[in-house]
Amino acid sequence: MPYSMAPKSILIEHVYSFGLYEIRRLLEAAGSSLQVMQLPAPQHDFIETLANETNSIIRDKLLHNVEDLQELVNRDFPLANAD
């Protein structure tokens, strides 16, 4: 069902869950967690949801290994404007 046709309560649940998902990411980056802050876990796994989307461009970008990409940049950047 497209989001525009979804009941309002489902949309609110997804927004709330996505907010918790983003807060969890920020807390984990800072060395904390939702549990420490006594917050509930998100009800949806947005990375898995986005990775399973039919849009192959988005799926491919989400699945990139950041370390591998950084290695490619470090290797190829000096060659970008070589004369």
GUSE-843245 format. One record per residue: residue number from 1; x, y, z of N, C-alpha, C in turn; residue in one letter. Coordinates in nm, 4 decimals. Example, Ala and Ser with C-alpha at 12.3 -4.5 7.8 and 13.67 -1.06 7.14 Angstrom:
2
{seq->1; n.x->1.3190; n.y->-0.5690; n.z->0.7800; ca.x->1.2300; ca.y->-0.4500; ca.z->0.7800; c.x->1.3200; c.y->-0.3300; c.z->0.7800; type->A} .
{seq->2; n.x->1.2850; n.y->-0.2250; n.z->0.7080; ca.x->1.3670; ca.y->-0.1060; ca.z->0.7140; c.x->1.2900; c.y->0.0030; c.z->0.7870; type->S} .
//
This chain:
83
{seq->1; n.x->0.0846; n.y->-0.1170; n.z->0.0000; ca.x->0.0000; ca.y->0.0000; ca.z->0.0000; c.x->0.0895; c.y->0.1237; c.z->0.0000; type->M} .
{seq->2; n.x->0.0697; n.y->0.2152; n.z->-0.0928; ca.x->0.1485; ca.y->0.3390; ca.z->-0.0949; c.x->0.1234; c.y->0.4194; c.z->0.0325; type->P} .
{seq->3; n.x->0.2279; n.y->0.4929; n.z->0.0788; ca.x->0.2133; ca.y->0.5706; ca.z->0.2014; c.x->0.0977; c.y->0.6684; c.z->0.1941; type->Y} .
{seq->4; n.x->0.0723; n.y->0.7250; n.z->0.0766; ca.x->-0.0357; ca.y->0.8227; ca.z->0.0652; c.x->-0.1717; c.y->0.7606; c.z->0.0942; type->S} .
{seq->5; n.x->-0.1827; n.y->0.6278; n.z->0.0821; ca.x->-0.3097; ca.y->0.5599; ca.z->0.1069; c.x->-0.3114; c.y->0.4908; c.z->0.2429; type->M} .
{seq->6; n.x->-0.2002; n.y->0.4922; n.z->0.3144; ca.x->-0.1922; ca.y->0.4242; ca.z->0.4434; c.x->-0.2704; c.y->0.5020; c.z->0.5483; type->A} .
{seq->7; n.x->-0.3284; n.y->0.4288; n.z->0.6437; ca.x->-0.3977; ca.y->0.4985; ca.z->0.7528; c.x->-0.2998; c.y->0.5874; c.z->0.8298; type->P} .
{seq->8; n.x->-0.3520; n.y->0.6979; n.z->0.8832; ca.x->-0.2687; ca.y->0.7954; ca.z->0.9536; c.x->-0.1925; c.y->0.7314; c.z->1.0692; type->K} .
{seq->9; n.x->-0.2526; n.y->0.6368; n.z->1.1395; ca.x->-0.1859; ca.y->0.5739; ca.z->1.2543; c.x->-0.0610; c.y->0.4965; c.z->1.2108; type->S} .
{seq->10; n.x->-0.0636; n.y->0.4359; n.z->1.0926; ca.x->0.0539; ca.y->0.3635; ca.z->1.0420; c.x->0.1646; c.y->0.4620; c.z->1.0075; type->I} .
{seq->11; n.x->0.1288; n.y->0.5743; n.z->0.9473; ca.x->0.2285; ca.y->0.6758; ca.z->0.9135; c.x->0.2940; c.y->0.7310; c.z->1.0397; type->L} .
{seq->12; n.x->0.2143; n.y->0.7596; n.z->1.1421; ca.x->0.2686; ca.y->0.8105; ca.z->1.2680; c.x->0.3604; c.y->0.7070; c.z->1.3305; type->I} .
{seq->13; n.x->0.3220; n.y->0.5796; n.z->1.3275; ca.x->0.4056; ca.y->0.4716; ca.z->1.3824; c.x->0.5399; c.y->0.4642; c.z->1.3102; type->E} .
{seq->14; n.x->0.5391; n.y->0.4785; n.z->1.1775; ca.x->0.6634; ca.y->0.4739; ca.z->1.1014; c.x->0.7523; c.y->0.5954; c.z->1.1306; type->H} .
{seq->15; n.x->0.6939; n.y->0.7125; n.z->1.1434; ca.x->0.7713; ca.y->0.8329; ca.z->1.1748; c.x->0.8327; c.y->0.8179; c.z->1.3135; type->V} .
{seq->16; n.x->0.7560; n.y->0.7731; n.z->1.4109; ca.x->0.8046; ca.y->0.7527; ca.z->1.5470; c.x->0.9183; c.y->0.6506; c.z->1.5473; type->Y} .
{seq->17; n.x->0.8977; n.y->0.5404; n.z->1.4759; ca.x->0.9982; ca.y->0.4351; ca.z->1.4699; c.x->1.1248; c.y->0.4845; c.z->1.3997; type->S} .
{seq->18; n.x->1.1095; n.y->0.5611; n.z->1.2935; ca.x->1.2264; ca.y->0.6138; ca.z->1.2234; c.x->1.3030; c.y->0.7112; c.z->1.3121; type->F} .
{seq->19; n.x->1.2313; n.y->0.7905; n.z->1.3903; ca.x->1.2970; ca.y->0.8801; ca.z->1.4854; c.x->1.3807; c.y->0.8015; c.z->1.5854; type->G} .
{seq->20; n.x->1.3258; n.y->0.6936; n.z->1.6391; ca.x->1.4009; ca.y->0.6084; ca.z->1.7321; c.x->1.5205; c.y->0.5442; c.z->1.6632; type->L} .
{seq->21; n.x->1.5029; n.y->0.5058; n.z->1.5385; ca.x->1.6128; ca.y->0.4478; ca.z->1.4610; c.x->1.7283; c.y->0.5477; c.z->1.4482; type->Y} .
{seq->22; n.x->1.6963; n.y->0.6728; n.z->1.4153; ca.x->1.7985; ca.y->0.7769; ca.z->1.4006; c.x->1.8631; c.y->0.8094; c.z->1.5351; type->E} .
{seq->23; n.x->1.7833; n.y->0.8169; n.z->1.6412; ca.x->1.8383; ca.y->0.8423; ca.z->1.7746; c.x->1.9325; c.y->0.7292; c.z->1.8134; type->I} .
{seq->24; n.x->1.8943; n.y->0.6051; n.z->1.7834; ca.x->1.9814; ca.y->0.4907; ca.z->1.8139; c.x->2.1148; c.y->0.5039; c.z->1.7418; type->R} .
{seq->25; n.x->2.1126; n.y->0.5418; n.z->1.6143; ca.x->2.2369; ca.y->0.5586; ca.z->1.5385; c.x->2.3260; c.y->0.6644; c.z->1.6030; type->R} .
{seq->26; n.x->2.2674; n.y->0.7770; n.z->1.6431; ca.x->2.3445; ca.y->0.8842; ca.z->1.7061; c.x->2.4004; c.y->0.8410; c.z->1.8413; type->L} .
{seq->27; n.x->2.3179; n.y->0.7743; n.z->1.9206; ca.x->2.3641; ca.y->0.7271; ca.z->2.0514; c.x->2.4765; c.y->0.6257; c.z->2.0373; type->L} .
{seq->28; n.x->2.4632; n.y->0.5325; n.z->1.9421; ca.x->2.5677; ca.y->0.4322; ca.z->1.9218; c.x->2.6976; c.y->0.4974; c.z->1.8765; type->E} .
{seq->29; n.x->2.6880; n.y->0.5995; n.z->1.7942; ca.x->2.8088; ca.y->0.6711; ca.z->1.7498; c.x->2.8765; c.y->0.7408; c.z->1.8671; type->A} .
{seq->30; n.x->2.7974; n.y->0.7771; n.z->1.9697; ca.x->2.8507; ca.y->0.8447; ca.z->2.0877; c.x->2.8849; c.y->0.7462; c.z->2.1997; type->A} .
{seq->31; n.x->2.8716; n.y->0.6163; n.z->2.1709; ca.x->2.9063; ca.y->0.5157; ca.z->2.2705; c.x->2.7966; c.y->0.4870; c.z->2.3708; type->G} .
{seq->32; n.x->2.6737; n.y->0.5192; n.z->2.3373; ca.x->2.5615; ca.y->0.4938; ca.z->2.4274; c.x->2.4586; c.y->0.4066; c.z->2.3563; type->S} .
{seq->33; n.x->2.3401; n.y->0.3974; n.z->2.4120; ca.x->2.2365; ca.y->0.3148; ca.z->2.3499; c.x->2.0981; c.y->0.3623; c.z->2.3922; type->S} .
{seq->34; n.x->1.9984; n.y->0.3115; n.z->2.3243; ca.x->1.8600; ca.y->0.3409; ca.z->2.3616; c.x->1.8301; c.y->0.2869; c.z->2.5008; type->L} .
{seq->35; n.x->1.8843; n.y->0.1691; n.z->2.5335; ca.x->1.8591; ca.y->0.1081; ca.z->2.6633; c.x->1.9113; c.y->0.1976; c.z->2.7763; type->Q} .
{seq->36; n.x->2.0318; n.y->0.2523; n.z->2.7586; ca.x->2.0892; ca.y->0.3403; ca.z->2.8610; c.x->1.9985; c.y->0.4609; c.z->2.8830; type->V} .
{seq->37; n.x->1.9402; n.y->0.5118; n.z->2.7754; ca.x->1.8525; ca.y->0.6287; ca.z->2.7833; c.x->1.7079; c.y->0.5910; c.z->2.8148; type->M} .
{seq->38; n.x->1.6848; n.y->0.4622; n.z->2.8362; ca.x->1.5519; ca.y->0.4080; ca.z->2.8679; c.x->1.4483; c.y->0.4432; c.z->2.7609; type->Q} .
{seq->39; n.x->1.4901; n.y->0.4267; n.z->2.6351; ca.x->1.4015; ca.y->0.4482; ca.z->2.5209; c.x->1.3695; c.y->0.3138; c.z->2.4566; type->L} .
{seq->40; n.x->1.2518; n.y->0.3011; n.z->2.3975; ca.x->1.2173; ca.y->0.1748; ca.z->2.3311; c.x->1.2944; c.y->0.1582; c.z->2.2005; type->P} .
{seq->41; n.x->1.3054; n.y->0.0355; n.z->2.1568; ca.x->1.3689; ca.y->0.0059; ca.z->2.0280; c.x->1.2732; c.y->0.0432; c.z->1.9155; type->A} .
{seq->42; n.x->1.3264; n.y->0.0820; n.z->1.7992; ca.x->1.2386; ca.y->0.1084; ca.z->1.6839; c.x->1.1657; c.y->-0.0196; c.z->1.6437; type->P} .
{seq->43; n.x->1.0481; n.y->-0.0041; n.z->1.5913; ca.x->0.9675; ca.y->-0.1194; ca.z->1.5509; c.x->1.0018; c.y->-0.1701; c.z->1.4119; type->Q} .
{seq->44; n.x->1.0802; n.y->-0.0945; n.z->1.3381; ca.x->1.1150; ca.y->-0.1311; ca.z->1.2011; c.x->1.2659; c.y->-0.1200; c.z->1.1819; type->H} .
{seq->45; n.x->1.3222; n.y->-0.2077; n.z->1.1006; ca.x->1.4639; ca.y->-0.2011; ca.z->1.0644; c.x->1.4715; c.y->-0.1298; c.z->0.9305; type->D} .
{seq->46; n.x->1.5035; n.y->-0.0009; n.z->0.9340; ca.x->1.4976; ca.y->0.0784; ca.z->0.8125; c.x->1.6083; c.y->0.0462; c.z->0.7135; type->F} .
{seq->47; n.x->1.7264; n.y->0.0054; n.z->0.7604; ca.x->1.8321; ca.y->-0.0327; ca.z->0.6669; c.x->1.7886; c.y->-0.1546; c.z->0.5873; type->I} .
{seq->48; n.x->1.7338; n.y->-0.2546; n.z->0.6563; ca.x->1.6869; ca.y->-0.3738; ca.z->0.5849; c.x->1.5737; c.y->-0.3375; c.z->0.4907; type->E} .
{seq->49; n.x->1.4826; n.y->-0.2532; n.z->0.5356; ca.x->1.3711; ca.y->-0.2106; ca.z->0.4512; c.x->1.4215; c.y->-0.1377; c.z->0.3282; type->T} .
{seq->50; n.x->1.5135; n.y->-0.0425; n.z->0.3477; ca.x->1.5662; ca.y->0.0330; ca.z->0.2348; c.x->1.6506; c.y->-0.0548; c.z->0.1427; type->L} .
{seq->51; n.x->1.7255; n.y->-0.1492; n.z->0.2009; ca.x->1.8100; ca.y->-0.2372; ca.z->0.1200; c.x->1.7261; c.y->-0.3301; c.z->0.0335; type->A} .
{seq->52; n.x->1.6043; n.y->-0.3592; n.z->0.0749; ca.x->1.5183; ca.y->-0.4479; ca.z->-0.0020; c.x->1.4300; c.y->-0.3739; c.z->-0.1017; type->N} .
{seq->53; n.x->1.4399; n.y->-0.2421; n.z->-0.1048; ca.x->1.3618; ca.y->-0.1637; ca.z->-0.1990; c.x->1.3951; c.y->-0.2049; c.z->-0.3421; type->E} .
{seq->54; n.x->1.3037; n.y->-0.1825; n.z->-0.4315; ca.x->1.3258; ca.y->-0.2200; ca.z->-0.5705; c.x->1.4193; c.y->-0.1233; c.z->-0.6423; type->T} .
{seq->55; n.x->1.4427; n.y->-0.0060; n.z->-0.5858; ca.x->1.5323; ca.y->0.0902; ca.z->-0.6479; c.x->1.6756; c.y->0.0403; c.z->-0.6311; type->N} .
{seq->56; n.x->1.7309; n.y->-0.0128; n.z->-0.7365; ca.x->1.8638; ca.y->-0.0740; ca.z->-0.7291; c.x->1.9736; c.y->0.0276; c.z->-0.6996; type->S} .
{seq->57; n.x->1.9573; n.y->0.1522; n.z->-0.7392; ca.x->2.0588; ca.y->0.2537; ca.z->-0.7116; c.x->2.0678; c.y->0.2780; c.z->-0.5614; type->I} .
{seq->58; n.x->1.9547; n.y->0.2971; n.z->-0.4961; ca.x->1.9539; ca.y->0.3178; ca.z->-0.3514; c.x->2.0068; c.y->0.1937; c.z->-0.2812; type->I} .
{seq->59; n.x->1.9629; n.y->0.0770; n.z->-0.3225; ca.x->2.0078; ca.y->-0.0480; ca.z->-0.2597; c.x->2.1593; c.y->-0.0615; c.z->-0.2722; type->R} .
{seq->60; n.x->2.2130; n.y->-0.0351; n.z->-0.3889; ca.x->2.3578; ca.y->-0.0462; ca.z->-0.4091; c.x->2.4344; c.y->0.0525; c.z->-0.3222; type->D} .
{seq->61; n.x->2.3854; n.y->0.1749; n.z->-0.3113; ca.x->2.4540; ca.y->0.2760; ca.z->-0.2302; c.x->2.4520; c.y->0.2387; c.z->-0.0824; type->K} .
{seq->62; n.x->2.3413; n.y->0.1829; n.z->-0.0355; ca.x->2.3318; ca.y->0.1438; ca.z->0.1053; c.x->2.4231; c.y->0.0271; c.z->0.1395; type->L} .
{seq->63; n.x->2.4545; n.y->-0.0540; n.z->0.0419; ca.x->2.5327; ca.y->-0.1742; ca.z->0.0690; c.x->2.6822; c.y->-0.1550; c.z->0.0455; type->L} .
{seq->64; n.x->2.7262; n.y->-0.0350; n.z->0.0092; ca.x->2.8690; ca.y->-0.0103; ca.z->-0.0127; c.x->2.9473; c.y->-0.0257; c.z->0.1174; type->H} .
{seq->65; n.x->3.0669; n.y->-0.0791; n.z->0.1062; ca.x->3.1585; ca.y->-0.0880; ca.z->0.2189; c.x->3.2391; c.y->0.0415; c.z->0.2215; type->N} .
{seq->66; n.x->3.2222; n.y->0.1206; n.z->0.3256; ca.x->3.2843; ca.y->0.2521; ca.z->0.3338; c.x->3.4368; c.y->0.2413; c.z->0.3299; type->V} .
{seq->67; n.x->3.4926; n.y->0.1411; n.z->0.3969; ca.x->3.6385; ca.y->0.1257; ca.z->0.3978; c.x->3.6918; c.y->0.0973; c.z->0.2578; type->E} .
{seq->68; n.x->3.6217; n.y->0.0123; n.z->0.1826; ca.x->3.6630; ca.y->-0.0166; ca.z->0.0446; c.x->3.6567; c.y->0.1087; c.z->-0.0417; type->D} .
{seq->69; n.x->3.5496; n.y->0.1882; n.z->-0.0233; ca.x->3.5365; ca.y->0.3112; ca.z->-0.1015; c.x->3.6472; c.y->0.4104; c.z->-0.0672; type->L} .
{seq->70; n.x->3.6810; n.y->0.4215; n.z->0.0613; ca.x->3.7873; ca.y->0.5129; ca.z->0.1020; c.x->3.9204; c.y->0.4693; c.z->0.0422; type->Q} .
{seq->71; n.x->3.9439; n.y->0.3401; n.z->0.0381; ca.x->4.0673; ca.y->0.2878; ca.z->-0.0221; c.x->4.0755; c.y->0.3241; c.z->-0.1700; type->E} .
{seq->72; n.x->3.9624; n.y->0.3128; n.z->-0.2414; ca.x->3.9601; ca.y->0.3509; ca.z->-0.3831; c.x->3.9880; c.y->0.4998; c.z->-0.4007; type->L} .
{seq->73; n.x->3.9291; n.y->0.5826; n.z->-0.3173; ca.x->3.9519; ca.y->0.7275; ca.z->-0.3255; c.x->4.0980; c.y->0.7585; c.z->-0.2995; type->V} .
{seq->74; n.x->4.1531; n.y->0.6997; n.z->-0.1940; ca.x->4.2939; ca.y->0.7244; ca.z->-0.1610; c.x->4.3867; c.y->0.6820; c.z->-0.2749; type->N} .
{seq->75; n.x->4.3535; n.y->0.5726; n.z->-0.3412; ca.x->4.4373; ca.y->0.5234; ca.z->-0.4500; c.x->4.4230; c.y->0.6079; c.z->-0.5760; type->R} .
{seq->76; n.x->4.2990; n.y->0.6456; n.z->-0.6105; ca.x->4.2732; ca.y->0.7088; ca.z->-0.7398; c.x->4.2728; c.y->0.8606; c.z->-0.7389; type->D} .
{seq->77; n.x->4.2536; n.y->0.9240; n.z->-0.6247; ca.x->4.2453; ca.y->1.0697; ca.z->-0.6199; c.x->4.3712; c.y->1.1370; c.z->-0.6769; type->F} .
{seq->78; n.x->4.4914; n.y->1.0909; n.z->-0.6424; ca.x->4.6097; ca.y->1.1557; ca.z->-0.6983; c.x->4.6160; c.y->1.1483; c.z->-0.8515; type->P} .
{seq->79; n.x->4.5464; n.y->1.0520; n.z->-0.9107; ca.x->4.5489; ca.y->1.0359; ca.z->-1.0558; c.x->4.4415; c.y->1.1161; c.z->-1.1281; type->L} .
{seq->80; n.x->4.3505; n.y->1.1754; n.z->-1.0530; ca.x->4.2345; ca.y->1.2407; ca.z->-1.1120; c.x->4.2704; c.y->1.3541; c.z->-1.2077; type->A} .
{seq->81; n.x->4.3671; n.y->1.4359; n.z->-1.1734; ca.x->4.4035; ca.y->1.5502; ca.z->-1.2579; c.x->4.5480; c.y->1.5446; c.z->-1.3036; type->N} .
{seq->82; n.x->4.5992; n.y->1.4261; n.z->-1.3107; ca.x->4.7393; ca.y->1.4134; ca.z->-1.3553; c.x->4.7490; c.y->1.4489; c.z->-1.5027; type->A} .
{seq->83; n.x->4.8501; n.y->1.5246; n.z->-1.5377; ca.x->4.8678; ca.y->1.5638; ca.z->-1.6787; c.x->4.9671; c.y->1.4730; c.z->-1.7467; type->D} .
//
